[in-house]
Amino acid sequence: MRTDEIHAVIDRLAALVAVHYVFPEVGAEIADRLTEAVKDGRYDDLGDPEQLAAKVTADLQIGNNDKHLRLKFHPDEVVDETDPGADEADWRRRAALAAGGMARVECLPGNVGLLEIRPLLFYPAHAGPAVSAAMSLLAATDALLIDLRGCLGGSPDMVAFLCSHLFDGEPVHLNDLVTPADGTVRQFWTIPHLPGPRFGGSKPIWVLTSSTTFSGGEEFAYDLQQLGRATIVGERTGGGAHPREGFKLHAHLEATVPVQRAVNPVSGTNWEGVGVVPDVETSAADAYDEAYTRAVASLVAVAG
Protein backbone atom coordinates (compact mmCIF):
# COMPACT_ATOMS: atom_id res chain seq x y z
CA MET A 1 0.00 0.00 0.00
CA ARG A 2 1.15 3.53 -0.76
CA THR A 3 1.34 6.12 1.99
CA ASP A 4 -1.60 8.06 0.58
CA GLU A 5 -3.70 4.85 0.57
CA ILE A 6 -2.78 4.19 4.19
CA HIS A 7 -3.76 7.73 5.16
CA ALA A 8 -7.09 7.41 3.34
CA VAL A 9 -7.85 4.14 5.14
CA ILE A 10 -7.05 5.54 8.58
CA ASP A 11 -8.89 8.81 7.96
CA ARG A 12 -12.08 6.96 6.98
CA LEU A 13 -11.69 4.53 9.88
CA ALA A 14 -11.42 7.46 12.30
CA ALA A 15 -14.56 9.05 10.84
CA LEU A 16 -16.51 5.79 11.11
CA VAL A 17 -15.49 5.24 14.71
CA ALA A 18 -16.37 8.82 15.63
CA VAL A 19 -19.86 8.48 14.18
CA HIS A 20 -20.82 4.89 14.91
CA TYR A 21 -18.93 3.55 17.94
CA VAL A 22 -21.21 2.28 20.68
CA PHE A 23 -19.79 4.72 23.24
CA PRO A 24 -19.71 8.12 21.45
CA GLU A 25 -17.24 9.85 23.79
CA VAL A 26 -14.82 6.94 23.53
CA GLY A 27 -15.29 6.90 19.76
CA ALA A 28 -14.32 10.56 19.55
CA GLU A 29 -11.17 9.93 21.61
CA ILE A 30 -10.18 7.00 19.42
CA ALA A 31 -10.75 9.04 16.26
CA ASP A 32 -8.55 11.84 17.59
CA ARG A 33 -5.83 9.33 18.46
CA LEU A 34 -5.90 7.86 14.96
CA THR A 35 -5.78 11.31 13.36
CA GLU A 36 -2.71 12.23 15.42
CA ALA A 37 -1.08 8.90 14.53
CA VAL A 38 -1.50 9.69 10.83
CA LYS A 39 0.05 13.14 11.32
CA ASP A 40 2.98 11.53 13.14
CA GLY A 41 3.50 9.01 10.34
CA ARG A 42 2.95 6.09 12.69
CA TYR A 43 1.67 3.78 9.95
CA ASP A 44 3.61 5.08 6.93
CA ASP A 45 6.06 2.17 6.77
CA LEU A 46 3.34 -0.51 7.00
CA GLY A 47 2.68 -1.07 3.33
CA ASP A 48 1.56 -4.66 3.90
CA PRO A 49 -2.22 -4.62 4.63
CA GLU A 50 -2.00 -7.48 7.13
CA GLN A 51 0.69 -5.73 9.17
CA LEU A 52 -1.23 -2.46 9.01
CA ALA A 53 -4.38 -4.20 10.27
CA ALA A 54 -2.55 -5.71 13.24
CA LYS A 55 -0.93 -2.41 14.26
CA VAL A 56 -4.08 -0.32 13.89
CA THR A 57 -6.21 -2.89 15.72
CA ALA A 58 -3.86 -2.78 18.70
CA ASP A 59 -4.17 1.02 18.72
CA LEU A 60 -7.95 0.90 18.40
CA GLN A 61 -8.26 -1.32 21.47
CA ILE A 62 -6.06 0.74 23.78
CA GLY A 63 -7.99 1.48 26.95
CA ASN A 64 -11.17 -0.35 25.91
CA ASN A 65 -10.09 -3.89 24.95
CA ASP A 66 -13.14 -4.11 22.70
CA LYS A 67 -12.43 -7.21 20.61
CA HIS A 68 -15.11 -6.29 18.07
CA LEU A 69 -13.32 -3.01 17.27
CA ARG A 70 -10.80 -3.89 14.58
CA LEU A 71 -9.21 -3.14 11.28
CA LYS A 72 -9.58 -6.65 9.90
CA PHE A 73 -7.40 -8.13 7.17
CA HIS A 74 -9.03 -10.46 4.64
CA PRO A 75 -6.90 -12.61 2.32
CA ASP A 76 -9.73 -12.49 -0.22
CA GLU A 77 -11.31 -9.24 -1.35
CA VAL A 78 -13.71 -7.70 1.16
CA VAL A 79 -17.37 -7.69 0.12
CA ASP A 80 -18.69 -4.14 -0.22
CA GLU A 81 -21.39 -3.57 2.39
CA THR A 82 -22.97 -0.93 0.14
CA ASP A 83 -23.77 -3.65 -2.43
CA PRO A 84 -26.69 -5.54 -0.80
CA GLY A 85 -26.81 -8.16 -3.54
CA ALA A 86 -23.14 -9.10 -3.16
CA ASP A 87 -23.37 -9.08 0.64
CA GLU A 88 -26.45 -11.32 0.61
CA ALA A 89 -24.87 -13.74 -1.87
CA ASP A 90 -21.72 -13.92 0.25
CA TRP A 91 -23.64 -14.77 3.43
CA ARG A 92 -25.74 -17.39 1.64
CA ARG A 93 -22.60 -18.98 0.23
CA ARG A 94 -20.89 -19.04 3.62
CA ALA A 95 -23.93 -20.55 5.34
CA ALA A 96 -24.34 -23.21 2.65
CA LEU A 97 -20.68 -24.24 2.86
CA ALA A 98 -20.97 -24.58 6.67
CA ALA A 99 -24.28 -26.51 6.72
CA GLY A 100 -25.91 -23.47 8.28
CA GLY A 101 -23.58 -23.73 11.25
CA MET A 102 -25.05 -27.09 12.27
CA ALA A 103 -21.67 -28.84 12.32
CA ARG A 104 -22.76 -31.99 14.16
CA VAL A 105 -26.15 -33.37 15.12
CA GLU A 106 -26.21 -36.69 16.93
CA CYS A 107 -28.22 -38.82 19.34
CA LEU A 108 -25.75 -40.15 21.91
CA PRO A 109 -26.21 -43.29 24.05
CA GLY A 110 -28.74 -42.67 26.79
CA ASN A 111 -30.90 -40.58 24.44
CA VAL A 112 -28.78 -37.48 24.96
CA GLY A 113 -28.82 -35.10 22.01
CA LEU A 114 -25.72 -33.31 20.74
CA LEU A 115 -25.75 -30.13 18.64
CA GLU A 116 -22.40 -28.64 17.69
CA ILE A 117 -22.62 -25.10 16.27
CA ARG A 118 -19.62 -23.95 14.25
CA PRO A 119 -18.34 -21.51 13.00
CA LEU A 120 -21.27 -19.06 13.25
CA LEU A 121 -24.91 -18.65 14.12
CA PHE A 122 -25.89 -17.53 10.61
CA TYR A 123 -28.92 -15.35 9.86
CA PRO A 124 -32.25 -17.24 9.96
CA ALA A 125 -32.89 -16.28 6.33
CA HIS A 126 -29.75 -18.19 5.36
CA ALA A 127 -29.70 -21.05 7.88
CA GLY A 128 -33.19 -21.32 9.38
CA PRO A 129 -34.03 -24.58 7.52
CA ALA A 130 -30.79 -26.17 8.74
CA VAL A 131 -31.61 -25.28 12.35
CA SER A 132 -35.18 -26.56 11.99
CA ALA A 133 -33.89 -29.84 10.57
CA ALA A 134 -31.35 -30.23 13.37
CA MET A 135 -33.89 -29.50 16.10
CA SER A 136 -36.40 -31.87 14.51
CA LEU A 137 -33.86 -34.67 14.93
CA LEU A 138 -33.11 -33.68 18.53
CA ALA A 139 -36.63 -32.90 19.76
CA ALA A 140 -37.25 -36.41 21.12
CA THR A 141 -34.02 -36.66 23.12
CA ASP A 142 -34.23 -36.47 26.91
CA ALA A 143 -31.28 -34.12 27.47
CA LEU A 144 -29.25 -31.88 25.19
CA LEU A 145 -25.61 -30.86 24.85
CA ILE A 146 -25.03 -27.70 22.79
CA ASP A 147 -21.38 -27.38 21.83
CA LEU A 148 -20.34 -23.75 21.28
CA ARG A 149 -16.61 -24.26 21.71
CA GLY A 150 -16.03 -23.41 18.05
CA CYS A 151 -18.77 -20.78 17.70
CA LEU A 152 -17.15 -17.44 16.88
CA GLY A 153 -20.28 -15.29 16.72
CA GLY A 154 -23.38 -14.74 14.66
CA SER A 155 -26.79 -13.20 14.37
CA PRO A 156 -28.90 -12.22 17.40
CA ASP A 157 -31.94 -13.12 15.31
CA MET A 158 -30.59 -16.66 15.01
CA VAL A 159 -29.93 -16.72 18.75
CA ALA A 160 -33.62 -15.93 19.28
CA PHE A 161 -34.74 -18.49 16.68
CA LEU A 162 -32.64 -21.27 18.18
CA CYS A 163 -33.59 -20.35 21.76
CA SER A 164 -37.25 -20.55 20.73
CA HIS A 165 -36.84 -24.33 20.36
CA LEU A 166 -35.64 -24.59 23.96
CA PHE A 167 -38.65 -23.05 25.68
CA ASP A 168 -42.36 -23.71 25.56
CA GLY A 169 -44.78 -21.61 23.52
CA GLU A 170 -45.14 -18.46 25.64
CA PRO A 171 -42.73 -15.70 24.50
CA VAL A 172 -39.61 -15.28 26.65
CA HIS A 173 -37.63 -12.02 26.72
CA LEU A 174 -34.03 -12.88 25.82
CA ASN A 175 -32.04 -9.70 25.21
CA ASP A 176 -32.15 -6.04 24.15
CA LEU A 177 -29.82 -4.21 21.78
CA VAL A 178 -29.37 -0.46 22.37
CA THR A 179 -28.10 1.73 19.51
CA PRO A 180 -26.70 4.96 21.03
CA ALA A 181 -26.37 6.68 17.64
CA ASP A 182 -30.15 6.92 17.24
CA GLY A 183 -31.40 6.04 20.73
CA THR A 184 -33.33 2.97 19.60
CA VAL A 185 -33.81 -0.25 21.56
CA ARG A 186 -34.59 -3.54 19.85
CA GLN A 187 -35.98 -6.35 21.97
CA PHE A 188 -35.45 -10.05 21.24
CA TRP A 189 -38.01 -12.63 22.33
CA THR A 190 -38.56 -16.30 21.65
CA ILE A 191 -40.94 -17.01 18.76
CA PRO A 192 -44.37 -18.47 19.61
CA HIS A 193 -44.77 -20.37 16.33
CA LEU A 194 -42.00 -22.47 14.77
CA PRO A 195 -41.82 -24.47 11.54
CA GLY A 196 -40.78 -27.64 13.40
CA PRO A 197 -40.97 -29.32 16.82
CA ARG A 198 -39.50 -27.86 19.99
CA PHE A 199 -37.10 -29.51 22.37
CA GLY A 200 -39.22 -27.79 24.99
CA GLY A 201 -38.72 -25.85 28.18
CA SER A 202 -38.27 -28.55 30.83
CA LYS A 203 -35.66 -31.09 29.67
CA PRO A 204 -32.08 -30.40 30.85
CA ILE A 205 -29.50 -28.61 28.67
CA TRP A 206 -25.73 -28.29 29.00
CA VAL A 207 -23.86 -25.69 26.93
CA LEU A 208 -20.15 -26.24 26.20
CA THR A 209 -17.89 -23.18 25.94
CA SER A 210 -14.25 -22.31 25.30
CA SER A 211 -12.14 -19.19 25.54
CA THR A 212 -12.74 -18.66 21.81
CA THR A 213 -16.55 -18.79 22.06
CA PHE A 214 -17.41 -15.24 21.10
CA SER A 215 -20.10 -12.65 20.35
CA GLY A 216 -23.35 -14.31 19.22
CA GLY A 217 -22.20 -17.63 20.66
CA GLU A 218 -21.69 -15.88 23.98
CA GLU A 219 -25.12 -14.28 23.81
CA PHE A 220 -26.72 -17.68 23.29
CA ALA A 221 -24.92 -19.10 26.35
CA TYR A 222 -25.54 -15.98 28.45
CA ASP A 223 -29.25 -15.75 27.64
CA LEU A 224 -29.84 -19.37 28.61
CA GLN A 225 -27.73 -19.05 31.75
CA GLN A 226 -29.48 -15.91 32.98
CA LEU A 227 -32.88 -17.52 32.43
CA GLY A 228 -31.81 -20.64 34.32
CA ARG A 229 -32.45 -22.75 31.22
CA ALA A 230 -28.98 -24.31 30.81
CA THR A 231 -25.82 -25.22 32.70
CA ILE A 232 -22.66 -23.77 31.15
CA VAL A 233 -19.69 -26.16 31.15
CA GLY A 234 -16.17 -25.28 30.03
CA GLU A 235 -14.08 -22.12 29.89
CA ARG A 236 -14.84 -18.44 30.36
CA THR A 237 -15.71 -17.04 26.93
CA GLY A 238 -14.02 -14.26 24.96
CA GLY A 239 -16.04 -11.26 26.20
CA GLY A 240 -17.51 -9.56 23.12
CA ALA A 241 -21.02 -8.18 23.67
CA HIS A 242 -21.12 -5.24 21.26
CA PRO A 243 -22.63 -6.15 17.85
CA ARG A 244 -20.64 -4.59 15.06
CA GLU A 245 -21.01 -3.42 11.48
CA GLY A 246 -18.43 -3.93 8.77
CA PHE A 247 -17.20 -1.26 6.34
CA LYS A 248 -14.94 -1.89 3.35
CA LEU A 249 -11.93 0.45 3.46
CA HIS A 250 -9.62 -1.30 0.99
CA ALA A 251 -9.67 -4.43 -1.14
CA HIS A 252 -8.40 -6.46 1.83
CA LEU A 253 -9.25 -4.29 4.84
CA GLU A 254 -12.54 -4.06 6.71
CA ALA A 255 -13.38 -1.74 9.58
CA THR A 256 -15.43 -3.59 12.18
CA VAL A 257 -17.10 -1.03 14.43
CA PRO A 258 -19.31 -1.95 17.41
CA VAL A 259 -22.54 -0.01 17.05
CA GLN A 260 -24.81 -1.49 19.75
CA ARG A 261 -24.64 -2.76 23.31
CA ALA A 262 -26.50 -5.72 24.74
CA VAL A 263 -28.68 -5.36 27.85
CA ASN A 264 -29.92 -8.60 29.35
CA PRO A 265 -33.39 -8.26 30.92
CA VAL A 266 -32.41 -10.44 33.90
CA SER A 267 -28.93 -9.15 34.76
CA GLY A 268 -29.37 -5.62 33.39
CA THR A 269 -25.89 -5.88 31.89
CA ASN A 270 -23.91 -8.12 29.53
CA TRP A 271 -20.68 -10.11 29.12
CA GLU A 272 -18.53 -7.42 27.48
CA GLY A 273 -14.91 -7.66 28.63
CA VAL A 274 -15.63 -10.37 31.21
CA GLY A 275 -17.02 -13.24 29.17
CA VAL A 276 -19.66 -15.75 30.15
CA VAL A 277 -18.55 -17.42 33.38
CA PRO A 278 -19.23 -21.17 33.30
CA ASP A 279 -21.32 -22.84 36.00
CA VAL A 280 -18.96 -25.80 35.81
CA GLU A 281 -15.43 -24.66 35.02
CA THR A 282 -13.19 -27.09 33.17
CA SER A 283 -10.90 -27.04 30.15
CA ALA A 284 -12.47 -26.83 26.71
CA ALA A 285 -10.96 -30.24 25.94
CA ASP A 286 -12.72 -31.81 28.94
CA ALA A 287 -16.03 -29.96 28.60
CA TYR A 288 -17.72 -32.60 26.43
CA ASP A 289 -16.93 -35.53 28.76
CA GLU A 290 -17.94 -33.48 31.80
CA ALA A 291 -21.26 -32.38 30.32
CA TYR A 292 -22.14 -35.80 28.91
CA THR A 293 -21.40 -37.50 32.22
CA ARG A 294 -23.63 -35.03 34.03
CA ALA A 295 -26.40 -35.41 31.44
CA VAL A 296 -26.46 -39.19 31.75
CA ALA A 297 -26.34 -38.98 35.55
CA SER A 298 -29.29 -36.60 35.60
CA LEU A 299 -31.38 -38.95 33.45
CA VAL A 300 -30.47 -41.96 35.59
CA ALA A 301 -31.50 -40.00 38.68
CA VAL A 302 -34.85 -39.12 37.15
CA ALA A 303 -35.44 -42.73 36.09
CA GLY A 304 -34.87 -43.81 39.68
RODO-2510 file (C-alpha; in nm, 4 decimals, decimal comma):
residues 304
     n   res          X          Y          Z
     1     m     0,0000     0,0000     0,0000
     2     r     0,1148     0,3532    -0,0756
     3     t     0,1340     0,6120     0,1990
     4     d    -0,1602     0,8064     0,0577
     5     e    -0,3695     0,4847     0,0568
     6     i    -0,2781     0,4195     0,4189
     7     h    -0,3755     0,7734     0,5164
     8     a    -0,7088     0,7411     0,3336
     9     v    -0,7852     0,4138     0,5140
    10     i    -0,7052     0,5541     0,8582
    11     d    -0,8893     0,8808     0,7957
    12     r    -1,2079     0,6960     0,6982
    13     l    -1,1694     0,4534     0,9884
    14     a    -1,1420     0,7459     1,2299
    15     a    -1,4559     0,9048     1,0841
    16     l    -1,6509     0,5789     1,1107
    17     v    -1,5489     0,5240     1,4712
    18     a    -1,6370     0,8815     1,5632
    19     v    -1,9859     0,8482     1,4175
    20     h    -2,0815     0,4887     1,4914
    21     y    -1,8926     0,3553     1,7941
    22     v    -2,1209     0,2276     2,0682
    23     f    -1,9794     0,4725     2,3244
    24     p    -1,9706     0,8121     2,1451
    25     e    -1,7241     0,9846     2,3795
    26     v    -1,4820     0,6939     2,3528
    27     g    -1,5293     0,6903     1,9762
    28     a    -1,4320     1,0561     1,9552
    29     e    -1,1174     0,9929     2,1614
    30     i    -1,0179     0,6997     1,9416
    31     a    -1,0754     0,9041     1,6262
    32     d    -0,8554     1,1843     1,7586
    33     r    -0,5828     0,9333     1,8459
    34     l    -0,5899     0,7857     1,4956
    35     t    -0,5779     1,1306     1,3364
    36     e    -0,2712     1,2226     1,5419
    37     a    -0,1079     0,8904     1,4530
    38     v    -0,1500     0,9691     1,0829
    39     k     0,0048     1,3139     1,1322
    40     d     0,2984     1,1528     1,3142
    41     g     0,3500     0,9012     1,0337
    42     r     0,2947     0,6093     1,2689
    43     y     0,1670     0,3776     0,9948
    44     d     0,3613     0,5082     0,6932
    45     d     0,6058     0,2170     0,6769
    46     l     0,3337    -0,0510     0,7002
    47     g     0,2684    -0,1071     0,3326
    48     d     0,1557    -0,4656     0,3903
    49     p    -0,2219    -0,4618     0,4630
    50     e    -0,1999    -0,7484     0,7132
    51     q     0,0695    -0,5730     0,9173
    52     l    -0,1233    -0,2461     0,9015
    53     a    -0,4385    -0,4203     1,0267
    54     a    -0,2552    -0,5714     1,3244
    55     k    -0,0928    -0,2407     1,4257
    56     v    -0,4083    -0,0325     1,3893
    57     t    -0,6215    -0,2894     1,5721
    58     a    -0,3858    -0,2780     1,8697
    59     d    -0,4166     0,1017     1,8724
    60     l    -0,7955     0,0895     1,8398
    61     q    -0,8263    -0,1323     2,1466
    62     i    -0,6062     0,0742     2,3784
    63     g    -0,7991     0,1476     2,6952
    64     n    -1,1166    -0,0346     2,5914
    65     n    -1,0087    -0,3887     2,4952
    66     d    -1,3141    -0,4106     2,2699
    67     k    -1,2425    -0,7207     2,0609
    68     h    -1,5106    -0,6286     1,8073
    69     l    -1,3318    -0,3009     1,7272
    70     r    -1,0802    -0,3894     1,4578
    71     l    -0,9211    -0,3144     1,1278
    72     k    -0,9584    -0,6652     0,9898
    73     f    -0,7403    -0,8125     0,7168
    74     h    -0,9033    -1,0463     0,4643
    75     p    -0,6896    -1,2609     0,2316
    76     d    -0,9731    -1,2491    -0,0223
    77     e    -1,1307    -0,9241    -0,1350
    78     v    -1,3709    -0,7699     0,1161
    79     v    -1,7366    -0,7690     0,0117
    80     d    -1,8686    -0,4141    -0,0224
    81     e    -2,1387    -0,3568     0,2393
    82     t    -2,2968    -0,0934     0,0144
    83     d    -2,3771    -0,3655    -0,2430
    84     p    -2,6693    -0,5538    -0,0799
    85     g    -2,6805    -0,8156    -0,3535
    86     a    -2,3144    -0,9096    -0,3156
    87     d    -2,3375    -0,9078     0,0637
    88     e    -2,6455    -1,1322     0,0607
    89     a    -2,4869    -1,3738    -0,1865
    90     d    -2,1715    -1,3922     0,0246
    91     w    -2,3637    -1,4768     0,3427
    92     r    -2,5744    -1,7390     0,1637
    93     r    -2,2595    -1,8984     0,0229
    94     r    -2,0890    -1,9040     0,3618
    95     a    -2,3925    -2,0547     0,5335
    96     a    -2,4339    -2,3207     0,2655
    97     l    -2,0680    -2,4241     0,2863
    98     a    -2,0971    -2,4579     0,6665
    99     a    -2,4284    -2,6515     0,6722
   100     g    -2,5910    -2,3465     0,8276
   101     g    -2,3575    -2,3732     1,1250
   102     m    -2,5050    -2,7087     1,2271
   103     a    -2,1669    -2,8838     1,2317
   104     r    -2,2765    -3,1990     1,4164
   105     v    -2,6153    -3,3373     1,5119
   106     e    -2,6215    -3,6694     1,6929
   107     c    -2,8224    -3,8821     1,9342
   108     l    -2,5748    -4,0149     2,1908
   109     p    -2,6206    -4,3290     2,4048
   110     g    -2,8742    -4,2667     2,6793
   111     n    -3,0903    -4,0583     2,4441
   112     v    -2,8776    -3,7484     2,4957
   113     g    -2,8818    -3,5097     2,2006
   114     l    -2,5717    -3,3305     2,0745
   115     l    -2,5748    -3,0129     1,8644
   116     e    -2,2396    -2,8637     1,7687
   117     i    -2,2617    -2,5096     1,6271
   118     r    -1,9620    -2,3954     1,4247
   119     p    -1,8340    -2,1509     1,3001
   120     l    -2,1266    -1,9064     1,3249
   121     l    -2,4914    -1,8651     1,4118
   122     f    -2,5886    -1,7534     1,0609
   123     y    -2,8916    -1,5354     0,9862
   124     p    -3,2246    -1,7245     0,9963
   125     a    -3,2893    -1,6279     0,6333
   126     h    -2,9747    -1,8194     0,5365
   127     a    -2,9697    -2,1049     0,7879
   128     g    -3,3188    -2,1325     0,9380
   129     p    -3,4030    -2,4578     0,7525
   130     a    -3,0785    -2,6173     0,8738
   131     v    -3,1610    -2,5276     1,2350
   132     s    -3,5176    -2,6559     1,1988
   133     a    -3,3887    -2,9841     1,0566
   134     a    -3,1354    -3,0230     1,3374
   135     m    -3,3890    -2,9500     1,6098
   136     s    -3,6404    -3,1871     1,4510
   137     l    -3,3855    -3,4670     1,4928
   138     l    -3,3109    -3,3679     1,8528
   139     a    -3,6631    -3,2897     1,9763
   140     a    -3,7251    -3,6409     2,1125
   141     t    -3,4018    -3,6661     2,3115
   142     d    -3,4233    -3,6473     2,6914
   143     a    -3,1280    -3,4122     2,7473
   144     l    -2,9251    -3,1879     2,5188
   145     l    -2,5606    -3,0862     2,4849
   146     i    -2,5030    -2,7700     2,2788
   147     d    -2,1384    -2,7377     2,1827
   148     l    -2,0345    -2,3747     2,1280
   149     r    -1,6614    -2,4264     2,1712
   150     g    -1,6031    -2,3409     1,8054
   151     c    -1,8767    -2,0781     1,7696
   152     l    -1,7152    -1,7443     1,6878
   153     g    -2,0282    -1,5287     1,6717
   154     g    -2,3380    -1,4737     1,4663
   155     s    -2,6789    -1,3195     1,4373
   156     p    -2,8901    -1,2221     1,7404
   157     d    -3,1939    -1,3123     1,5309
   158     m    -3,0592    -1,6658     1,5010
   159     v    -2,9933    -1,6723     1,8750
   160     a    -3,3618    -1,5930     1,9283
   161     f    -3,4740    -1,8490     1,6680
   162     l    -3,2643    -2,1271     1,8183
   163     c    -3,3589    -2,0352     2,1763
   164     s    -3,7247    -2,0552     2,0734
   165     h    -3,6835    -2,4326     2,0355
   166     l    -3,5637    -2,4587     2,3964
   167     f    -3,8652    -2,3050     2,5678
   168     d    -4,2362    -2,3712     2,5557
   169     g    -4,4779    -2,1609     2,3524
   170     e    -4,5140    -1,8456     2,5643
   171     p    -4,2728    -1,5702     2,4496
   172     v    -3,9612    -1,5278     2,6651
   173     h    -3,7628    -1,2024     2,6720
   174     l    -3,4034    -1,2879     2,5817
   175     n    -3,2043    -0,9701     2,5208
   176     d    -3,2147    -0,6044     2,4146
   177     l    -2,9816    -0,4206     2,1782
   178     v    -2,9367    -0,0464     2,2369
   179     t    -2,8102     0,1733     1,9514
   180     p    -2,6702     0,4964     2,1028
   181     a    -2,6372     0,6678     1,7637
   182     d    -3,0155     0,6924     1,7239
   183     g    -3,1399     0,6035     2,0732
   184     t    -3,3332     0,2967     1,9599
   185     v    -3,3808    -0,0251     2,1557
   186     r    -3,4593    -0,3535     1,9854
   187     q    -3,5978    -0,6352     2,1974
   188     f    -3,5450    -1,0045     2,1244
   189     w    -3,8014    -1,2634     2,2335
   190     t    -3,8564    -1,6296     2,1649
   191     i    -4,0943    -1,7007     1,8763
   192     p    -4,4374    -1,8466     1,9612
   193     h    -4,4766    -2,0374     1,6331
   194     l    -4,2003    -2,2470     1,4771
   195     p    -4,1822    -2,4471     1,1536
   196     g    -4,0779    -2,7638     1,3397
   197     p    -4,0966    -2,9321     1,6820
   198     r    -3,9503    -2,7858     1,9994
   199     f    -3,7102    -2,9512     2,2372
   200     g    -3,9220    -2,7791     2,4992
   201     g    -3,8716    -2,5849     2,8176
   202     s    -3,8272    -2,8553     3,0826
   203     k    -3,5656    -3,1091     2,9672
   204     p    -3,2078    -3,0399     3,0845
   205     i    -2,9501    -2,8608     2,8673
   206     w    -2,5734    -2,8287     2,9001
   207     v    -2,3861    -2,5691     2,6931
   208     l    -2,0154    -2,6242     2,6204
   209     t    -1,7889    -2,3176     2,5943
   210     s    -1,4251    -2,2315     2,5302
   211     s    -1,2142    -1,9190     2,5544
   212     t    -1,2743    -1,8660     2,1813
   213     t    -1,6545    -1,8789     2,2055
   214     f    -1,7415    -1,5237     2,1096
   215     s    -2,0102    -1,2652     2,0349
   216     g    -2,3352    -1,4310     1,9223
   217     g    -2,2200    -1,7629     2,0660
   218     e    -2,1691    -1,5882     2,3977
   219     e    -2,5117    -1,4283     2,3811
   220     f    -2,6725    -1,7681     2,3290
   221     a    -2,4923    -1,9101     2,6349
   222     y    -2,5537    -1,5978     2,8452
   223     d    -2,9255    -1,5746     2,7645
   224     l    -2,9843    -1,9374     2,8608
   225     q    -2,7729    -1,9047     3,1746
   226     q    -2,9481    -1,5907     3,2979
   227     l    -3,2882    -1,7521     3,2433
   228     g    -3,1810    -2,0641     3,4318
   229     r    -3,2446    -2,2751     3,1224
   230     a    -2,8982    -2,4309     3,0806
   231     t    -2,5823    -2,5216     3,2699
   232     i    -2,2665    -2,3770     3,1145
   233     v    -1,9686    -2,6156     3,1155
   234     g    -1,6167    -2,5282     3,0034
   235     e    -1,4080    -2,2123     2,9888
   236     r    -1,4843    -1,8437     3,0359
   237     t    -1,5715    -1,7038     2,6935
   238     g    -1,4019    -1,4256     2,4961
   239     g    -1,6035    -1,1256     2,6198
   240     g    -1,7508    -0,9557     2,3121
   241     a    -2,1018    -0,8182     2,3669
   242     h    -2,1120    -0,5235     2,1256
   243     p    -2,2626    -0,6155     1,7853
   244     r    -2,0642    -0,4595     1,5056
   245     e    -2,1009    -0,3422     1,1481
   246     g    -1,8430    -0,3933     0,8769
   247     f    -1,7204    -0,1265     0,6339
   248     k    -1,4937    -0,1893     0,3348
   249     l    -1,1930     0,0449     0,3456
   250     h    -0,9622    -0,1301     0,0993
   251     a    -0,9667    -0,4434    -0,1144
   252     h    -0,8396    -0,6461     0,1825
   253     l    -0,9249    -0,4292     0,4838
   254     e    -1,2544    -0,4065     0,6712
   255     a    -1,3383    -0,1743     0,9582
   256     t    -1,5434    -0,3593     1,2178
   257     v    -1,7097    -0,1034     1,4428
   258     p    -1,9311    -0,1946     1,7414
   259     v    -2,2545    -0,0005     1,7045
   260     q    -2,4806    -0,1490     1,9753
   261     r    -2,4639    -0,2760     2,3311
   262     a    -2,6504    -0,5718     2,4739
   263     v    -2,8682    -0,5356     2,7850
   264     n    -2,9918    -0,8599     2,9349
   265     p    -3,3392    -0,8260     3,0919
   266     v    -3,2408    -1,0440     3,3896
   267     s    -2,8935    -0,9152     3,4762
   268     g    -2,9368    -0,5620     3,3388
   269     t    -2,5891    -0,5876     3,1888
   270     n    -2,3910    -0,8120     2,9526
   271     w    -2,0684    -1,0112     2,9123
   272     e    -1,8526    -0,7424     2,7482
   273     g    -1,4907    -0,7660     2,8632
   274     v    -1,5627    -1,0373     3,1213
   275     g    -1,7019    -1,3244     2,9168
   276     v    -1,9658    -1,5753     3,0153
   277     v    -1,8546    -1,7424     3,3382
   278     p    -1,9231    -2,1174     3,3302
   279     d    -2,1325    -2,2837     3,5997
   280     v    -1,8955    -2,5800     3,5810
   281     e    -1,5434    -2,4656     3,5017
   282     t    -1,3186    -2,7085     3,3168
   283     s    -1,0903    -2,7040     3,0150
   284     a    -1,2466    -2,6830     2,6708
   285     a    -1,0958    -3,0236     2,5941
   286     d    -1,2716    -3,1814     2,8939
   287     a    -1,6033    -2,9962     2,8598
   288     y    -1,7716    -3,2603     2,6429
   289     d    -1,6925    -3,5529     2,8757
   290     e    -1,7938    -3,3484     3,1802
   291     a    -2,1256    -3,2376     3,0318
   292     y    -2,2144    -3,5802     2,8906
   293     t    -2,1400    -3,7502     3,2224
   294     r    -2,3628    -3,5031     3,4029
   295     a    -2,6402    -3,5412     3,1437
   296     v    -2,6459    -3,9194     3,1753
   297     a    -2,6339    -3,8984     3,5553
   298     s    -2,9292    -3,6605     3,5597
   299     l    -3,1382    -3,8946     3,3445
   300     v    -3,0467    -4,1956     3,5591
   301     a    -3,1499    -4,0002     3,8679
   302     v    -3,4853    -3,9117     3,7152
   303     a    -3,5444    -4,2733     3,6087
   304     g    -3,4865    -4,3813     3,9680
***
